[in-house]
């Protein structure tokens, strides 16, 4: 143990990669074992009236918000340094990015994290999604998709005359309470409301997998902030204060895998790779590892388009259903709430398209096209 601690002290990048890998390992194992999917949670509630997975997601958000804000209040995590809380909001970019991501995750059979988990469990369909998602994310940062992304970001900008964009910072403008106090009170209120919603159902309260998913995934979000904001904080080699997220990390993992840029992967790359490994371990343990391929050309096209929409939209929205829907919301950033509104709206639009048979019907512009017995328009 002493030798390990000495090694980590001398090699902080190695320690950060190992910590991120362990977080990903735990997240991948937990998501695969519980069959959790945020897209599935939304579709279950919208199409079938089943709120079980949505309750699990709500419990995870409640746990992440309260535990993260408690760490910040204790001075262990400098949340103000997180990019989520930058004193500048680009609402159109966040909303449109979220909308595209929501559309894409329905078309691709799951969000970024779910496809990493599916890949770990043997899905070649998910491999195509992960590769194209990573490519689109790269293209949004420094390739052919930069111009449309920058145009959307610059179209509407809200510069803020306050230190951060946390909800507590807005409340503090009244002069009644300080921003940290307001954030903590709001975190308690949000966690109480979401926890009450999740635990109101007796069957949910008796479901160990759902409770483990909610409390476990939310705790991993807080641990991610603790790892980057405190455990491996270094004034000479600053580490970005981030937590679980899966769009940019997927592209970073692809880059590191292809180039080996640096001996150790960064936090995001290690997180994504650890998530794949954790899912693979869980699938092997449970006898669920199966090689999955595309059933038809249309299936592949749909997954490919969905992956590109997720890559572009996720970078524009600064996160995914985990990066914004858990980690971002845990910081109480206003921008995260805007992005999540877009993600949920996009997912519902895509589900309406599946339900009603055409985009015109989904948007309320015409009657449903109807589906033939094979499920085609």
MOGI-V584510 format. One record per backbone hydrogen bond with DSSP energy under -0.5 kcal/mol. NH is the residue of the N-H (numbers start at 0). CO is the residue of the C=O. E is the energy in kcal/mol with one decimal. If there is no record, write none. Layout:
nh:NH co:CO e:E
nh:NH co:CO e:E
//
This chain:
nh:4 co:0 e:-2.5
nh:5 co:1 e:-2.2
nh:6 co:2 e:-2.3
nh:7 co:3 e:-2.6
nh:8 co:4 e:-2.1
nh:9 co:5 e:-1.8
nh:10 co:6 e:-1.8
nh:14 co:10 e:-2.0
nh:15 co:11 e:-2.6
nh:16 co:12 e:-2.2
nh:17 co:13 e:-2.5
nh:18 co:14 e:-2.5
nh:19 co:15 e:-2.6
nh:20 co:16 e:-2.5
nh:21 co:17 e:-2.1
nh:22 co:18 e:-2.2
nh:23 co:19 e:-2.7
nh:24 co:20 e:-2.7
nh:25 co:21 e:-2.4
nh:26 co:22 e:-2.5
nh:27 co:23 e:-3.2
nh:28 co:24 e:-2.2
nh:29 co:25 e:-2.4
nh:30 co:26 e:-2.8
nh:31 co:27 e:-2.3
nh:32 co:28 e:-2.3
nh:33 co:29 e:-1.9
nh:34 co:30 e:-0.8
nh:35 co:30 e:-1.6
nh:40 co:36 e:-2.3
nh:41 co:37 e:-2.1
nh:42 co:38 e:-2.6
nh:43 co:39 e:-2.8
nh:44 co:40 e:-1.7
nh:45 co:41 e:-2.6
nh:46 co:42 e:-2.9
nh:47 co:42 e:-0.7
nh:47 co:43 e:-1.3
nh:48 co:43 e:-0.6
nh:48 co:44 e:-0.6
nh:49 co:43 e:-2.1
nh:50 co:48 e:-0.6
nh:54 co:50 e:-2.5
nh:55 co:51 e:-1.8
nh:56 co:52 e:-2.1
nh:57 co:53 e:-2.5
nh:58 co:54 e:-2.5
nh:59 co:55 e:-2.1
nh:60 co:56 e:-2.4
nh:61 co:57 e:-2.5
nh:62 co:58 e:-2.5
nh:63 co:59 e:-2.5
nh:64 co:60 e:-3.0
nh:65 co:61 e:-2.2
nh:66 co:62 e:-2.3
nh:67 co:63 e:-2.2
nh:68 co:64 e:-2.2
nh:69 co:65 e:-2.0
nh:70 co:66 e:-1.9
nh:71 co:67 e:-2.1
nh:72 co:68 e:-2.5
nh:73 co:69 e:-1.7
nh:74 co:71 e:-1.4
nh:75 co:70 e:-2.2
nh:76 co:70 e:-0.9
nh:78 co:76 e:-2.0
nh:80 co:77 e:-2.2
nh:81 co:78 e:-2.4
nh:84 co:81 e:-1.4
nh:85 co:82 e:-1.4
nh:87 co:85 e:-2.2
nh:88 co:157 e:-2.1
nh:90 co:88 e:-0.6
nh:93 co:89 e:-2.3
nh:94 co:90 e:-2.7
nh:95 co:91 e:-2.9
nh:96 co:92 e:-2.3
nh:97 co:93 e:-2.3
nh:98 co:94 e:-2.7
nh:99 co:95 e:-2.6
nh:100 co:96 e:-2.3
nh:101 co:97 e:-2.8
nh:102 co:98 e:-2.3
nh:103 co:99 e:-2.7
nh:104 co:100 e:-2.6
nh:105 co:101 e:-1.2
nh:106 co:102 e:-1.8
nh:107 co:103 e:-2.4
nh:108 co:105 e:-0.9
nh:109 co:104 e:-2.6
nh:114 co:110 e:-2.0
nh:115 co:111 e:-1.8
nh:116 co:112 e:-2.1
nh:117 co:113 e:-2.7
nh:118 co:114 e:-2.2
nh:119 co:115 e:-2.1
nh:120 co:116 e:-1.4
nh:121 co:118 e:-1.8
nh:122 co:117 e:-2.5
nh:123 co:121 e:-0.6
nh:123 co:291 e:-2.5
nh:124 co:291 e:-0.8
nh:126 co:122 e:-1.1
nh:127 co:123 e:-1.7
nh:128 co:124 e:-1.8
nh:129 co:125 e:-3.0
nh:130 co:126 e:-2.5
nh:131 co:127 e:-2.4
nh:132 co:128 e:-2.8
nh:133 co:129 e:-2.4
nh:134 co:130 e:-2.1
nh:135 co:131 e:-2.7
nh:136 co:132 e:-2.3
nh:137 co:133 e:-2.2
nh:138 co:134 e:-2.4
nh:139 co:135 e:-1.5
nh:140 co:136 e:-1.1
nh:140 co:137 e:-0.6
nh:141 co:137 e:-2.7
nh:142 co:138 e:-1.5
nh:144 co:138 e:-1.4
nh:145 co:142 e:-1.6
nh:148 co:144 e:-1.6
nh:149 co:145 e:-3.0
nh:150 co:146 e:-2.3
nh:151 co:147 e:-2.0
nh:152 co:148 e:-2.2
nh:153 co:149 e:-2.5
nh:154 co:150 e:-1.1
nh:155 co:151 e:-0.6
nh:157 co:88 e:-3.5
nh:158 co:156 e:-0.6
nh:159 co:86 e:-2.2
nh:164 co:84 e:-0.8
nh:166 co:331 e:-2.0
nh:168 co:165 e:-0.6
nh:169 co:165 e:-1.3
nh:170 co:166 e:-2.0
nh:171 co:167 e:-2.4
nh:172 co:168 e:-0.6
nh:172 co:169 e:-0.8
nh:173 co:170 e:-1.8
nh:174 co:171 e:-1.8
nh:181 co:177 e:-2.5
nh:182 co:178 e:-2.8
nh:183 co:179 e:-2.1
nh:184 co:180 e:-2.4
nh:185 co:181 e:-2.7
nh:186 co:182 e:-2.6
nh:187 co:183 e:-2.1
nh:188 co:184 e:-2.2
nh:189 co:185 e:-3.0
nh:190 co:186 e:-2.8
nh:191 co:187 e:-2.2
nh:192 co:188 e:-2.3
nh:193 co:189 e:-2.7
nh:194 co:190 e:-2.5
nh:195 co:191 e:-2.4
nh:196 co:192 e:-2.1
nh:197 co:193 e:-2.5
nh:198 co:194 e:-2.7
nh:199 co:195 e:-0.8
nh:199 co:196 e:-0.5
nh:200 co:197 e:-0.7
nh:204 co:200 e:-2.1
nh:205 co:201 e:-1.3
nh:206 co:203 e:-1.4
nh:207 co:205 e:-0.9
nh:210 co:206 e:-2.2
nh:211 co:207 e:-2.8
nh:212 co:208 e:-2.3
nh:213 co:209 e:-2.6
nh:214 co:210 e:-2.6
nh:215 co:211 e:-2.3
nh:216 co:212 e:-2.6
nh:217 co:213 e:-1.6
nh:218 co:214 e:-1.8
nh:219 co:215 e:-2.1
nh:220 co:216 e:-1.6
nh:221 co:217 e:-1.6
nh:222 co:218 e:-2.5
nh:223 co:219 e:-2.1
nh:224 co:220 e:-1.7
nh:225 co:221 e:-2.0
nh:226 co:222 e:-2.7
nh:227 co:223 e:-2.2
nh:228 co:224 e:-2.7
nh:229 co:225 e:-1.7
nh:230 co:225 e:-2.6
nh:231 co:226 e:-2.2
nh:232 co:229 e:-0.9
nh:241 co:239 e:-1.3
nh:250 co:246 e:-1.6
nh:251 co:247 e:-2.4
nh:252 co:248 e:-2.5
nh:253 co:249 e:-2.0
nh:254 co:250 e:-2.2
nh:255 co:251 e:-2.5
nh:256 co:252 e:-2.4
nh:257 co:253 e:-2.1
nh:258 co:254 e:-2.6
nh:259 co:255 e:-2.4
nh:261 co:259 e:-1.0
nh:269 co:265 e:-2.5
nh:270 co:266 e:-2.2
nh:271 co:267 e:-2.3
nh:272 co:268 e:-2.5
nh:273 co:269 e:-2.5
nh:274 co:270 e:-2.0
nh:275 co:271 e:-1.8
nh:276 co:272 e:-2.1
nh:277 co:273 e:-2.9
nh:278 co:274 e:-2.2
nh:279 co:275 e:-2.2
nh:280 co:276 e:-2.5
nh:281 co:277 e:-2.2
nh:282 co:278 e:-2.7
nh:283 co:279 e:-2.5
nh:284 co:280 e:-2.5
nh:285 co:281 e:-2.2
nh:286 co:282 e:-0.5
nh:286 co:283 e:-0.9
nh:287 co:282 e:-2.9
nh:288 co:282 e:-0.9
nh:289 co:120 e:-2.1
nh:289 co:287 e:-0.6
nh:291 co:121 e:-1.4
nh:291 co:289 e:-0.6
nh:299 co:295 e:-1.6
nh:300 co:296 e:-2.5
nh:301 co:297 e:-2.5
nh:302 co:298 e:-2.0
nh:303 co:299 e:-2.7
nh:304 co:300 e:-2.7
nh:305 co:301 e:-2.3
nh:306 co:302 e:-2.3
nh:307 co:303 e:-2.0
nh:308 co:304 e:-2.4
nh:309 co:305 e:-2.2
nh:310 co:306 e:-2.5
nh:311 co:307 e:-2.7
nh:312 co:308 e:-2.7
nh:313 co:309 e:-2.7
nh:314 co:310 e:-1.5
nh:315 co:311 e:-2.0
nh:316 co:312 e:-2.6
nh:317 co:314 e:-0.5
nh:318 co:313 e:-2.4
nh:323 co:319 e:-2.6
nh:324 co:319 e:-1.7
nh:325 co:321 e:-1.6
nh:326 co:321 e:-2.6
nh:327 co:322 e:-1.1
nh:328 co:323 e:-1.5
nh:329 co:325 e:-2.0
nh:330 co:326 e:-0.8
nh:330 co:327 e:-1.1
nh:331 co:328 e:-1.4
nh:332 co:327 e:-1.3
nh:333 co:164 e:-1.9
nh:335 co:332 e:-0.5
nh:336 co:332 e:-1.2
nh:337 co:333 e:-1.8
nh:338 co:334 e:-2.5
nh:339 co:335 e:-2.4
nh:340 co:336 e:-1.8
nh:341 co:337 e:-1.8
nh:342 co:338 e:-2.2
nh:343 co:339 e:-2.5
nh:344 co:340 e:-2.2
nh:345 co:341 e:-2.7
nh:346 co:342 e:-2.4
nh:347 co:343 e:-2.3
nh:348 co:344 e:-2.3
nh:349 co:345 e:-2.2
nh:350 co:346 e:-2.3
nh:351 co:347 e:-2.5
nh:352 co:348 e:-1.9
nh:353 co:349 e:-1.9
nh:354 co:350 e:-2.4
nh:355 co:351 e:-2.9
nh:356 co:352 e:-1.8
nh:361 co:357 e:-2.1
nh:362 co:358 e:-2.1
nh:363 co:360 e:-1.2
nh:364 co:359 e:-3.5
nh:365 co:359 e:-0.7
nh:368 co:355 e:-1.1
nh:369 co:355 e:-1.0
nh:371 co:375 e:-2.5
nh:374 co:371 e:-2.6
//
